[in-house]
Amino acid sequence: MTVIDLRSDTVTQPTAGMREAMARAPLGDDVYGEDPTVNHLESWLAERLGFAAALFVPSGTMSNLLGLMAHCDRGDEYIVGQQAHTYKYEGGGAAVLGSIQPQPLDNQADGSLDLEQVIGAIKADDFHFARTRLLALENTMQGKVLSLDYLAAARRVTRENGLGLHLDGARLYNAAVRLGVDAREITQHFDSVSVCLSKGLGAPVGSVLCGSDEFIAKARRLRKMVGGGMRQAGLLAAAGLYALEHQVERLAEDHAHAALLGKALGELGFDVEPVHTNMVYVQIGKRAEQLKAFCAERGIVLSAAPRLRMVTHLDVSAAQLEKVVTAFAEFGAR
Ligand SMILES: Cc1ncc(COP(=O)(O)O)c(C=O)c1O
């Protein structure tokens, strides 16, 4: 039985073309700065996203951590969404390893942070307070796309208040494809951006942090400190380059699949949130464990969350999603 895994877009296998690109990649020791494929990926992506420099790292968690630590010193503070990955799902790394205090704010229904609330949360220059240094946004945020107008407004607010602006762009390209714009239209508003290669783009490992020369030099030092310096990492960077060159436009397919799945489940009477990109959220409530077990018997792998997230990706076809809809219909009818 072929398994249909909808837990995340991180579960994809490298495509044949990607494996070939990995096998062909020229390699060197990247801690010495001598891996030509890593160097190419870093300069290629930095240039395309409008930054001076970039740094290849093993994971999105590390990329965000280094970004936050390069912006903020001990005793500084960053403003972030309650639901943001950096705040909620990264083990409190910024606080634990960077001594950076988070100032979380509720995310609005569209995934954004209310900018008036952001302004209200910026602390005065007073020795009683942590120093507010940074605003961190996420796009896409649980599958939702922040508008370009919102990003421009966030840029204005941070500039007027002397804050840096970081983007957790784990799914930057999903946002760009959905908006129908070059990714640079999004990244132009930020001082730093973390891009994941191993989510919808389909690479097995790796993220890239982009920023100014000075910022990336600081992040490079921090990467070594936290053990993220890799040696012949071009093997992995080659997969990322391949993904960026060949597997961006196809994200539209994942979005179309997610829209179809959302629509079909809605028609079955399930409570489905609006679908923007490759994520479908459904309120399952107390039956989440039961649904997970029911689907597992049919080769469908789900998480067991009352607010269930299902993610489409390059290893899920439209025909497989029909099976998922059938399973939900059978489950709903029980
Ligand atoms: C929005 C977002 N940011 C960051 C990450 C962290 O990426 P990684 O799992 O590579 O550490 C994830 C992982 O799922 C994510 O969804």
The ligand as an SDF file (V2000), in Angstrom:
LIG
                    3D

 16 16  0  0  0  0  0  0  0  0999 V2000
    7.2050   28.1700    9.7060 C   0  0  0  0  0  0  0  0  0  0  0  0
    8.3590   27.3060   10.0830 C   0  0  0  0  0  0  0  0  0  0  0  0
    9.5200   27.8640   10.4380 N   0  0  0  0  0  0  0  0  0  0  0  0
   10.5880   27.1440   10.7870 C   0  0  0  0  0  0  0  0  0  0  0  0
   10.5480   25.7650   10.7860 C   0  0  0  0  0  0  0  0  0  0  0  0
   11.7540   24.9970   11.2570 C   0  0  0  0  0  0  0  0  0  0  0  0
   12.3100   24.2280   10.2810 O   0  0  0  0  0  0  0  0  0  0  0  0
   13.1880   22.9160   10.6580 P   0  0  0  0  0  0  0  0  0  0  0  0
   12.2020   21.8360   10.8970 O   0  0  0  0  0  0  0  0  0  0  0  0
   14.0240   22.7290    9.4260 O   0  0  0  0  0  0  0  0  0  0  0  0
   14.0040   23.2340   11.8500 O   0  0  0  0  0  0  0  0  0  0  0  0
    9.3710   25.1100   10.4320 C   0  0  0  0  0  0  0  0  0  0  0  0
    9.2960   23.6320   10.4290 C   0  0  0  0  0  0  0  0  0  0  0  0
    8.3050   23.0170   10.1890 O   0  0  0  0  0  0  0  0  0  0  0  0
    8.2520   25.9010   10.0660 C   0  0  0  0  0  0  0  0  0  0  0  0
    7.0760   25.3450    9.7240 O   0  0  0  0  0  0  0  0  0  0  0  0
  1  2  1  0
  2  3  1  0
  2 15  2  0
  3  4  2  0
  4  5  1  0
  5  6  1  0
  5 12  2  0
  6  7  1  0
  7  8  1  0
  8  9  2  0
  8 10  1  0
  8 11  1  0
 12 13  1  0
 12 15  1  0
 13 14  2  0
 15 16  1  0
M  END
$$$$
